[in-house]
Amino acid sequence: MFQVTRFFMGLFVLLLVLVLPVGAQAAVHYVSPGESLFTISRAYGVSLDSLMEANGIWDSMIYPGQQLYIPESGAKRSSTYYTVRTGDSLYLIGQKFGMGYQEIMWANGLTGPQIYPGMVLYIPASSGEAVWRQLPEVSRGGFKRPSLAEFDLLARLITAEADAEPYEGKVAVGAVVLNRVEDPGFPDSIPEVIYQYEDGTYQFEPVMNGWINVRPSTESIMAAADALRGWDPTNGAVYFFATYVDNPWLWSRPLSRIIGNVAFTY
């Protein structure tokens, strides 16, 4: 019975891959203990119904280790314009387009949240685009502004690694990535640092468990920008880890500082 069940599950996954268009899959997520379809859909910014439909799930039962396909759900939309309607707010418009209301403010040069019916707002193509466009061409002692895709990747790593940490801790995580880019002992680009695979393991756990694909939070986007502008709360650290981790090698490295629940070392 178990073998038959596994056969049909494998057949379903194969059919799912063949039937779904290539562009409809933005990521693959492996379920962790304590997760639910609702929390996963919120993390990726997709509707619960679309997540269930993409995986052929008709109830809420999932299990740790289960592989879920994450539908694209507008992740690659083009920039557009939106005309404000009666009852709209920047917060509601941000929810509609999957971004923080602050990003819409920045994209339109607004200094406050006041809008009015008939007002035309520019909606950036992706979460973080407005912040990225405000970055200087050169910062951090000669560090060139990354591409929008690289900026988004950095913000996603910050979200995955430090979303529950204080803002300074988020900036610090971004700074560690940039410090590695500038360190001759590590790869020399943001994607290569984040996706580095060495001695049979990835350098950053979210790459391994799929959380690197989670849509970045507004605060993480701002933290990535601050790190790129030159703020380094770690004073040059190239490693970070949760303070509860009992790893003698990690704790043997010179400590820069502890921010929230994360230790930063050299």
SVG drawing of the C-alpha trace seen along z (x, -y; Angstrom):
<svg xmlns="http://www.w3.org/2000/svg" viewBox="-15 -66 57 68">
<polyline fill="none" stroke="black" stroke-width="0.4" points="0.0,0.0 2.8,-2.4 4.6,-1.7 1.4,-2.3 0.8,-5.6 4.4,-6.7 4.0,-5.8 0.8,-7.9 2.4,-10.8 5.4,-10.7 3.2,-10.5 1.2,-13.5 4.4,-15.6 5.5,-14.6 2.2,-15.6 2.3,-18.8 5.7,-19.7 4.6,-18.8 1.2,-20.6 2.3,-23.9 4.0,-26.4 7.6,-27.0 6.9,-30.7 4.2,-29.7 6.7,-28.4 8.6,-31.1 10.1,-28.7 10.0,-25.4 9.5,-25.4 10.1,-22.5 7.7,-22.6 9.3,-23.1 7.8,-21.9 5.2,-24.3 4.4,-25.8 0.9,-25.9 -0.4,-26.7 -1.6,-30.0 1.8,-31.1 3.6,-29.9 1.2,-31.7 1.7,-34.9 5.5,-34.6 5.6,-34.3 2.9,-36.9 0.5,-34.5 -3.1,-33.7 -3.9,-30.5 -6.2,-29.3 -3.5,-29.7 -1.0,-27.9 -3.4,-25.0 -4.3,-24.9 -0.7,-24.9 -0.1,-21.8 -3.3,-19.9 -4.1,-20.2 -7.8,-20.3 -7.4,-20.5 -5.0,-22.2 -3.0,-19.1 0.8,-19.4 3.8,-17.7 7.4,-18.6 9.6,-18.0 6.8,-18.2 7.7,-19.9 5.4,-22.8 5.4,-24.7 5.0,-28.4 3.0,-30.1 4.5,-33.2 1.4,-35.4 2.6,-38.6 6.2,-38.5 7.4,-39.7 4.8,-42.3 5.7,-45.5 5.6,-48.9 2.2,-50.6 0.1,-53.5 -2.8,-53.4 -5.6,-56.0 -6.7,-56.5 -10.4,-55.8 -12.7,-56.8 -11.9,-54.8 -8.3,-54.0 -5.3,-54.4 -1.6,-53.9 -1.7,-50.9 -4.6,-49.3 -2.9,-50.1 0.3,-48.6 -1.5,-45.4 -3.0,-45.3 0.3,-45.4 2.3,-43.4 4.5,-46.1 4.8,-48.4 3.0,-51.7 6.3,-53.5 7.7,-52.2 4.8,-53.8 5.4,-57.1 9.1,-57.0 8.3,-56.1 6.0,-59.2 8.0,-61.6 5.4,-61.9 6.3,-63.1 3.2,-61.9 0.4,-59.3 -2.2,-61.8 -3.8,-60.9 -7.1,-61.9 -9.5,-60.3 -8.2,-60.9 -4.6,-61.1 -2.3,-59.0 0.4,-57.0 3.4,-55.3 3.6,-51.6 7.1,-50.2 7.6,-46.9 8.8,-45.1 8.9,-45.5 12.1,-47.5 12.5,-49.1 11.8,-52.6 14.4,-52.2 16.9,-50.7 16.6,-53.7 17.5,-56.1 20.8,-54.3 24.0,-56.2 25.9,-54.8 28.9,-54.3 29.0,-53.9 30.7,-52.0 34.1,-53.2 33.8,-52.5 31.1,-49.7 29.1,-50.1 25.3,-50.0 24.1,-46.4 21.5,-45.5 17.9,-45.5 17.9,-41.6 21.0,-41.6 19.4,-44.2 16.3,-42.1 18.3,-39.0 20.2,-40.8 16.8,-42.0 15.4,-38.4 18.4,-37.0 17.9,-39.6 14.2,-38.7 15.0,-35.0 17.8,-35.3 16.8,-38.2 13.1,-39.1 12.5,-38.8 15.6,-40.7 15.8,-44.5 16.4,-46.8 20.1,-47.2 20.5,-43.4 18.9,-43.4 21.4,-46.0 24.2,-43.9 23.2,-40.8 23.3,-42.8 26.7,-44.2 28.2,-40.8 27.3,-39.8 28.9,-43.0 31.9,-42.5 32.4,-39.1 32.1,-40.6 35.0,-42.9 37.0,-40.1 39.5,-38.2 38.7,-35.0 35.1,-35.0 33.4,-35.3 33.3,-38.9 29.6,-39.4 26.4,-39.4 24.8,-36.4 28.0,-34.3 28.4,-35.1 24.8,-34.2 24.7,-31.0 28.2,-29.9 28.5,-26.1 31.5,-24.8 32.5,-21.5 29.1,-20.0 27.0,-22.8 25.6,-26.2 26.9,-29.1 23.4,-30.4 20.7,-28.1 17.8,-29.9 19.4,-28.9 19.1,-25.3 15.6,-25.3 14.0,-27.6 13.3,-30.6 15.7,-32.7 12.7,-32.9 10.4,-34.6 9.3,-38.1 11.4,-40.6 9.8,-42.7 9.8,-46.5 12.1,-46.8 14.5,-44.3 14.5,-46.3 15.4,-49.4 18.1,-47.5 19.7,-46.3 19.7,-49.9 21.3,-51.2 24.0,-48.5 24.8,-49.5 25.0,-53.1 27.8,-52.2 26.2,-51.5 28.1,-48.5 27.0,-47.8 29.4,-44.8 32.6,-46.8 33.7,-44.4 32.4,-41.0 32.2,-38.2 30.2,-35.6 27.0,-35.6 25.0,-33.0 22.2,-32.7 23.4,-33.0 21.8,-29.7 24.0,-27.7 26.5,-25.6 29.3,-25.4 32.8,-25.7 34.4,-26.7 31.9,-29.6 32.4,-30.8 36.2,-30.6 36.2,-33.3 36.9,-36.9 33.5,-38.5 32.5,-41.8 29.3,-42.2 25.9,-40.6 22.8,-42.3 19.5,-40.9 19.8,-37.1 22.7,-37.1 26.4,-37.0 28.7,-38.7 32.3,-37.5 35.5,-37.9"/>
</svg>
